[in-house]
Amino acid sequence: MATVKDFSIEEKLSAVLTLQKIDSKIDEIKTLKGELPMEVKDLEDEIAGLQTRIANIDTDIENINTYIAQRTDAKKEAVALSKKYEKQQDNVKNNREFEALTKEIEMQELEAKLCDKHIKDATFELKERTAVRTTTEEKVAVVEDTLKAKKKELEKIIVETEKEEKTLNKQSIEAKEKVDERLLVAYDRIRASYSNGLAVVPIHRDSCGGCFNVIPPQRQSEIRQHKKIIVCEHCGRILVDSELDENTKVKK
């Protein structure tokens, strides 16, 4: 059985061209999916972040409610003490005791007013945090709807292309085994250099099928002879003639 090294230049070109056509079909499927997988992941991360924010807000709200309850109890205690001292004033024996109780009453009244201020400020903050929570929940609902739509769109594409993609991936692996080792290294390097993944291109209208620069007639003649691997002097892609391109088919 012949090894890859035993194959003619034409057979080597046909092998790498076949690989290119298979990989291009895989690229088309990936393009069809587009940025959907990344968009789905970003939306999931955004929802997780919003839910964390809601959890933090809930903790803040709980702390504020606890603080308001503490300040309310402190006010009740201050009011109770103030009334207690007022009653004690009725039984004082001298002005000194009366004035001391008066100061205590004033202090408790100030404490009650201070508690009122703290409760008012905390209540305002509570309203703000509650409003932020409501807004965040609404945003979560919007993002969840968007995520649901994106997932549905992605799942539809996956269902439609999964079988074909699996077949093509298998064909790509098999095709690589038939490509000359050095040629495969060059193919992978060139393919990685271009966003469209084209490493092997045919000549169209006397021009490179990759960069569209004109290929001189003498160069085109050499390419048609299949005596050596020829690359475009402008973009470095591997060139094949249109006839070989048309005769090289990918199994369905």
C-alpha positions as CSV (number, residue, x, y, z in Angstrom):
1,M,0.0,0.0,0.0
2,A,1.4,3.4,-1.0
3,T,2.3,5.9,1.7
4,V,1.6,9.6,1.5
5,K,5.2,10.2,0.6
6,D,4.7,7.9,-2.5
7,F,1.9,10.0,-3.8
8,S,2.3,12.3,-6.8
9,I,2.1,16.1,-6.3
10,E,-1.3,16.1,-7.9
11,E,-2.5,13.5,-5.4
12,K,-1.0,15.5,-2.5
13,L,-2.7,18.7,-3.7
14,S,-5.9,16.8,-4.1
15,A,-5.6,15.5,-0.6
16,V,-5.0,18.9,1.0
17,L,-7.7,20.5,-1.2
18,T,-10.1,17.9,0.0
19,L,-9.2,18.7,3.6
20,Q,-9.7,22.4,2.9
21,K,-13.1,21.8,1.5
22,I,-14.2,19.7,4.5
23,D,-12.8,22.3,7.0
24,S,-14.5,25.1,5.0
25,K,-17.8,23.3,5.5
26,I,-17.1,23.0,9.2
27,D,-16.3,26.7,9.2
28,E,-19.6,27.5,7.5
29,I,-21.5,25.7,10.3
30,K,-19.5,27.6,13.0
31,T,-20.3,30.8,11.1
32,L,-24.0,29.8,11.1
33,K,-23.9,29.5,14.9
34,G,-22.0,32.8,14.9
35,E,-21.5,34.3,18.3
36,L,-24.5,32.5,19.9
37,P,-22.5,30.2,22.2
38,M,-20.5,33.1,23.5
39,E,-23.6,35.3,23.8
40,V,-25.4,32.5,25.8
41,K,-22.4,32.2,28.1
42,D,-22.3,36.0,28.6
43,L,-26.0,36.1,29.4
44,E,-25.7,33.3,31.9
45,D,-22.8,35.1,33.6
46,E,-24.8,38.3,33.6
47,I,-27.8,36.6,35.3
48,A,-25.5,35.0,37.9
49,G,-24.0,38.5,38.6
50,L,-27.5,40.0,39.0
51,Q,-28.6,37.3,41.3
52,T,-25.5,37.8,43.4
53,R,-26.4,41.5,43.5
54,I,-29.9,40.7,44.7
55,A,-28.5,38.4,47.4
56,N,-26.3,41.3,48.6
57,I,-29.2,43.7,48.6
58,D,-31.3,41.2,50.6
59,T,-28.5,41.1,53.2
60,D,-28.4,45.0,53.2
61,I,-32.2,45.1,53.7
62,E,-32.0,42.6,56.5
63,N,-29.3,44.6,58.2
64,I,-31.3,47.8,57.8
65,N,-34.4,46.3,59.2
66,T,-32.5,45.0,62.2
67,Y,-31.0,48.5,62.7
68,I,-34.4,50.1,62.5
69,A,-35.8,47.6,65.1
70,Q,-32.8,48.4,67.4
71,R,-33.3,52.1,67.1
72,T,-37.1,51.7,67.7
73,D,-36.4,49.8,70.8
74,A,-33.8,52.4,71.9
75,K,-36.4,55.1,71.4
76,K,-39.0,53.2,73.4
77,E,-36.5,52.8,76.2
78,A,-35.6,56.5,76.1
79,V,-39.3,57.6,76.2
80,A,-39.9,55.1,79.1
81,L,-37.0,56.5,81.0
82,S,-38.1,60.1,80.4
83,K,-41.6,59.3,81.8
84,K,-40.0,57.5,84.7
85,Y,-37.8,60.6,85.6
86,E,-40.8,62.9,85.2
87,K,-42.7,60.9,87.8
88,Q,-39.6,60.9,90.1
89,Q,-39.6,64.7,89.9
90,D,-42.9,64.7,91.9
91,N,-41.1,63.2,94.8
92,V,-37.8,65.1,94.9
93,K,-36.7,66.6,98.2
94,N,-34.7,69.5,96.8
95,N,-33.9,71.6,93.7
96,R,-30.6,69.7,93.2
97,E,-32.4,66.4,92.7
98,F,-35.0,68.1,90.5
99,E,-32.4,69.6,88.2
100,A,-30.5,66.3,87.9
101,L,-33.7,64.6,86.9
102,T,-34.4,67.4,84.4
103,K,-31.0,66.8,82.7
104,E,-31.8,63.1,82.5
105,I,-35.1,63.8,80.9
106,E,-33.5,66.2,78.4
107,M,-30.9,63.5,77.6
108,Q,-33.5,60.9,77.0
109,E,-35.6,63.3,74.8
110,L,-32.4,64.0,72.8
111,E,-31.8,60.2,72.5
112,A,-35.4,59.7,71.3
113,K,-35.0,62.5,68.7
114,L,-31.6,61.0,67.6
115,C,-33.3,57.6,67.3
116,D,-36.0,59.2,65.1
117,K,-33.4,60.7,62.9
118,H,-31.6,57.3,62.5
119,I,-34.9,55.5,61.8
120,K,-35.8,58.1,59.2
121,D,-32.4,57.8,57.5
122,A,-32.5,54.1,57.6
123,T,-36.0,54.0,56.2
124,F,-35.0,56.2,53.3
125,E,-32.0,53.9,52.6
126,L,-34.3,50.9,52.9
127,K,-36.6,52.3,50.2
128,E,-33.6,53.0,48.0
129,R,-32.3,49.4,48.4
130,T,-35.8,48.0,47.8
131,A,-36.1,50.0,44.6
132,V,-32.7,48.8,43.4
133,R,-33.7,45.3,44.1
134,T,-37.0,45.7,42.1
135,T,-35.0,47.2,39.2
136,T,-32.5,44.4,39.3
137,E,-35.2,41.7,39.4
138,E,-36.8,43.3,36.3
139,K,-33.5,43.3,34.6
140,V,-33.0,39.6,35.4
141,A,-36.4,38.9,33.9
142,V,-35.4,40.7,30.7
143,V,-32.0,39.0,30.4
144,E,-33.7,35.6,31.1
145,D,-36.1,36.2,28.2
146,T,-33.2,37.1,26.0
147,L,-31.2,34.0,27.1
148,K,-34.2,31.8,26.5
149,A,-34.5,33.1,22.9
150,K,-30.8,32.7,22.3
151,K,-30.7,29.2,23.6
152,K,-33.7,28.2,21.5
153,E,-32.0,29.7,18.4
154,L,-28.7,27.9,19.2
155,E,-30.4,24.6,20.0
156,K,-32.3,24.8,16.6
157,I,-29.0,25.3,14.8
158,I,-27.3,22.5,16.7
159,V,-30.1,20.1,15.9
160,E,-30.0,21.0,12.2
161,T,-26.2,20.8,11.9
162,E,-25.1,18.3,14.6
163,K,-25.2,15.2,12.4
164,E,-23.5,17.0,9.5
165,E,-20.8,18.6,11.8
166,K,-20.0,15.2,13.4
167,T,-19.7,13.6,9.9
168,L,-17.4,16.4,8.7
169,N,-15.2,16.3,11.8
170,K,-14.7,12.6,11.2
171,Q,-14.0,13.3,7.5
172,S,-11.5,16.0,8.5
173,I,-9.6,13.6,10.7
174,E,-9.5,11.0,8.0
175,A,-8.5,13.5,5.4
176,K,-5.5,14.8,7.5
177,E,-4.1,11.2,7.5
178,K,-3.9,11.4,3.8
179,V,-2.1,14.7,3.6
180,D,1.7,14.9,3.4
181,E,3.1,15.7,6.9
182,R,5.1,18.8,5.8
183,L,2.2,20.0,3.7
184,L,-0.2,19.5,6.6
185,V,2.0,21.6,8.9
186,A,2.0,24.4,6.2
187,Y,-1.7,24.0,5.8
188,D,-2.4,24.4,9.5
189,R,-0.1,27.4,9.8
190,I,-1.6,29.2,6.8
191,R,-5.2,28.4,7.8
192,A,-4.6,29.8,11.3
193,S,-3.3,33.1,9.7
194,Y,-6.6,34.0,8.0
195,S,-10.0,34.5,9.6
196,N,-11.8,32.8,6.8
197,G,-9.6,29.7,7.3
198,L,-8.6,29.4,3.6
199,A,-5.2,27.9,3.2
200,V,-5.8,26.2,-0.2
201,V,-7.4,28.2,-3.0
202,P,-8.1,27.8,-6.7
203,I,-7.3,30.3,-9.4
204,H,-10.4,32.3,-10.5
205,R,-10.2,34.7,-13.4
206,D,-6.4,34.6,-13.4
207,S,-6.3,35.6,-9.8
208,C,-5.6,34.0,-6.4
209,G,-8.9,32.8,-4.9
210,G,-7.6,34.1,-1.5
211,C,-6.2,37.5,-1.9
212,F,-7.4,38.1,-5.5
213,N,-4.1,39.3,-6.8
214,V,-3.3,38.4,-10.4
215,I,-1.3,35.3,-11.1
216,P,1.1,35.6,-14.1
217,P,0.3,33.2,-17.0
218,Q,3.6,31.4,-16.6
219,R,2.8,30.7,-13.0
220,Q,-0.7,29.5,-13.8
221,S,0.8,27.1,-16.4
222,E,3.1,25.6,-13.7
223,I,0.2,25.2,-11.3
224,R,-1.8,23.3,-13.9
225,Q,1.2,20.9,-14.5
226,H,1.0,19.7,-10.8
227,K,4.8,19.2,-10.7
228,K,5.3,21.1,-7.5
229,I,3.5,22.8,-4.6
230,I,3.1,26.5,-5.5
231,V,2.0,29.2,-3.1
232,C,0.7,32.7,-3.8
233,E,3.6,35.2,-3.6
234,H,1.2,37.8,-2.1
235,C,-0.7,35.9,0.6
236,G,1.2,32.6,0.9
237,R,-1.8,30.4,0.3
238,I,-1.4,27.1,-1.6
239,L,-2.7,27.4,-5.1
240,V,-4.5,24.9,-7.2
241,D,-6.0,25.1,-10.7
242,S,-9.7,25.4,-11.3
243,E,-9.9,21.9,-12.9
244,L,-8.5,20.2,-9.9
245,D,-10.7,22.3,-7.7
246,E,-13.8,21.2,-9.6
247,N,-12.8,17.5,-9.7
248,T,-12.2,17.4,-6.0
249,K,-15.4,16.6,-4.2
250,V,-16.3,16.1,-0.6
251,K,-18.5,13.1,0.4
252,K,-21.9,13.9,1.8
